[in-house]
Structure formats: structure tokens, C-alpha cells
């Protein structure tokens, strides 16, 4: 990450607002998150770059340091922005600061240059001996997007979450949905001055299921049935969130009829009641039939006359 510009990393202008920076980070973090790019080392490396860039630009003080001193941009600069914040002295990699600040004034010795006041304002030291307590450092939260499967949202699950600082095991409670937010205390950005670390907030995105559809706490399933099953009735096995179940279809069932399995839907994060599981009959007809079948259907129509549109055009 040497000589990397955090603004370019996030794809924002240097005049970008906090909201624009946060929006850019969220968009890129979702694109390159390791959970969404399995076994992709390039994506993981890119994700760390994005997270570090956001760590700098989301912190007013760090952003001001970067904007003021221009690390990674000046003709004599040798350090990238990661080195700028990880170097033990904070300035050792840049010859300009070796000329301006020796070990004495770095640790608070009195000086006479006007830049001492800037140094004091940014870092809490300098000729006036000002200091900022670690306890007054505002914790910086870290936000990440995490994708979970439909079954994990239904049953709950443990997930490995990779942050720029460590890998965590986080429990996803049953009943979460896209847009749910999980707080993990003390696992956000470390304090810049040794104080308490910020919190980690996980913004959840639940993947769509191949067959199930969710609406609040209820789960829906379209069940394809044949003409014979609809006319004569049948017992068929269908998938359900907790495993397969038997569905009894009565003879003469109408297309679109739903059958409710109470308490088989999603649990709620707010109350003890679960939703329902609803299986809807979806009549499937053959696209082509042979001549014998045509005659049989015509005979069936004669023997079972219906007028479903008797009042259809009457207004």
C-alpha cells in the first residue's frame, strides 16, 4: 500500500463530504468483501486497502493530518499513508519532518517555529505542552457488510468476519433480514491515542433462496402441480424451511390456492411468535398434447360444462 492515496483508493474527491466517503466505502466494501470473493487474495488485499483508506478519511484528525502534510505526494516523500500511521514516530519516514522535528520537540520540548503550534494542535504536544488524554479520544466505529444465506437467517449461525484488524466469530441470530444491523462491542477501529476501541457494526444482506420467498416473518413457496393432481387430489412431498413435509391437495383444488403451515415461518427479533409457511398451488399444463389427449379433453369439457366467465363482460 506504499504511496497510496486514500482518496483515490475510495474513488472520491479531496473535497468529499463525510457522507460521500462513507457511501464510497460501503459500495467498495461490499464489492471486495472476502465473504463475497471466496479464495480471491486480490479482493482480500483490496478490501484491506479500502478499509484502511476509510479508517483515515473517516477520522477527522487523521484526515486533517493527511491533507495538511501530504504524505505519499510530496517530491521528497518516501512513505505511503499506511506507513504514516503505523510508524512509531509518525514522521520518521519523511526527510522533511526529520529536518523540522528532532526527538526533543517530538516529545514536547519547547520550540520557536510557527509549525510547533500546528504540531501541538494535531498531536497534543509542542511548545505549550498541551496533551490530550486517551480517555477523551472518541471511539471510531467500523461498519462492514456481511452476506448470510437464507438458511442461516432462518436458523441462526456463527460466521467468520474478517476486519482490517482480525478475524472474528460472530453469532447471527435467527430471524435477521436484509438491513438488520449487529453491533459487536469494542471490535471497531482502534483508538488513535490508546483509548477504547470503537464498535463494529455488521450490516446484513440475506441471499435470496432458490424456492422460498420471504415477506416479514412469513415464508412462501410456489408448488407446481399437474392437471391430474389438481382434479383428482394428491399427497405430495414439498420442501419446507425445517425439512420436507407432506402436502395434501384436495380433489378439484383451484389454481393459486394456498395452504398454511402455522408457526413454520421465520422467528421474530421483536416478539416470541413465529411467522407461517404458505405453500401455493401453481397449475402446470403441458405445452403440447397429442390428438388422443385433445379428444379426451373435448369429451371432458362436454361431460363437465362450466361457465367461468358467465358475468365476465357484464358491467
C-alpha positions, 0 to 999 in steps of 0.5 A, spaced: 500 500 500 506 504 499 504 511 496 497 510 496 492 515 496 486 514 500 482 518 496 483 515 490 483 508 493 475 510 495 474 513 488 472 520 491 474 527 491 479 531 496 473 535 497 468 529 499 463 530 504 463 525 510 457 522 507 460 521 500 466 517 503 462 513 507 457 511 501 464 510 497 466 505 502 460 501 503 459 500 495 467 498 495 466 494 501 461 490 499 464 489 492 471 486 495 468 483 501 472 476 502 465 473 504 463 475 497 470 473 493 471 466 496 479 464 495 480 471 491 487 474 495 486 480 490 479 482 493 482 480 500 488 485 499 483 490 496 478 490 501 484 491 506 486 497 502 479 500 502 478 499 509 484 502 511 483 508 506 476 509 510 479 508 517 483 515 515 478 519 511 473 517 516 477 520 522 477 527 522 484 528 525 487 523 521 484 526 515 486 533 517 493 530 518 493 527 511 491 533 507 495 538 511 502 534 510 501 530 504 504 524 505 505 519 499 505 526 494 510 530 496 517 530 491 521 528 497 516 523 500 518 516 501 512 513 505 505 511 503 499 513 508 499 506 511 506 507 513 504 514 516 500 511 521 503 505 523 510 508 524 512 509 531 514 516 530 509 518 525 514 522 521 520 518 521 519 516 514 519 523 511 526 527 510 522 533 511 519 532 518 526 529 520 529 536 518 523 540 522 522 535 528 528 532 532 526 527 538 526 533 543 520 537 540 517 530 538 516 529 545 514 536 547 520 540 548 519 547 547 520 550 540 520 557 536 517 555 529 510 557 527 509 549 525 510 547 533 503 550 534 500 546 528 504 540 531 501 541 538 494 542 535 494 535 531 498 531 536 497 534 543 504 536 544 509 542 542 511 548 545 505 549 550 505 542 552 498 541 551 496 533 551 490 530 550 488 524 554 486 517 551 480 517 555 477 523 551 479 520 544 472 518 541 471 511 539 471 510 531 466 505 529 467 500 523 461 498 519 462 492 514 457 488 510 456 481 511 452 476 506 448 470 510 444 465 506 437 464 507 438 458 511 442 461 516 437 467 517 432 462 518 436 458 523 441 462 526 449 461 525 456 463 527 460 466 521 467 468 520 468 476 519 474 478 517 476 486 519 482 490 517 484 488 524 482 480 525 478 475 524 472 474 528 466 469 530 460 472 530 453 469 532 447 471 527 441 470 530 435 467 527 430 471 524 435 477 521 433 480 514 436 484 509 438 491 513 438 488 520 444 491 523 449 487 529 453 491 533 459 487 536 462 491 542 469 494 542 471 490 535 471 497 531 477 501 529 482 502 534 483 508 538 488 513 535 491 515 542 490 508 546 483 509 548 477 504 547 476 501 541 470 503 537 464 498 535 463 494 529 457 494 526 455 488 521 450 490 516 446 484 513 444 482 506 440 475 506 441 471 499 435 470 496 433 462 496 432 458 490 424 456 492 422 460 498 420 467 498 420 471 504 415 477 506 416 479 514 416 473 518 412 469 513 415 464 508 412 462 501 413 457 496 410 456 489 408 448 488 407 446 481 402 441 480 399 437 474 392 437 471 391 430 474 393 432 481 389 438 481 382 434 479 383 428 482 387 430 489 394 428 491 399 427 497 405 430 495 412 431 498 414 439 498 420 442 501 419 446 507 424 451 511 425 445 517 425 439 512 420 436 507 413 435 509 407 432 506 402 436 502 395 434 501 391 437 495 384 436 495 380 433 489 378 439 484 383 444 488 383 451 484 389 454 481 393 459 486 390 456 492 394 456 498 395 452 504 398 454 511 403 451 515 402 455 522 408 457 526 413 454 520 415 461 518 421 465 520 422 467 528 421 474 530 427 479 533 421 483 536 416 478 539 416 470 541 411 468 535 413 465 529 411 467 522 407 461 517 409 457 511 404 458 505 405 453 500 401 455 493 398 451 488 401 453 481 397 449 475 402 446 470 399 444 463 403 441 458 405 445 452 403 440 447 398 434 447 397 429 442 390 428 438 388 422 443 389 427 449 385 433 445 379 428 444 379 426 451 379 433 453 373 435 448 369 429 451 371 432 458 369 439 457 362 436 454 361 431 460 363 437 465 360 444 462 362 450 466 361 457 465 367 461 468 366 467 465 358 467 465 358 475 468 365 476 465 363 482 460 357 484 464 358 491 467 
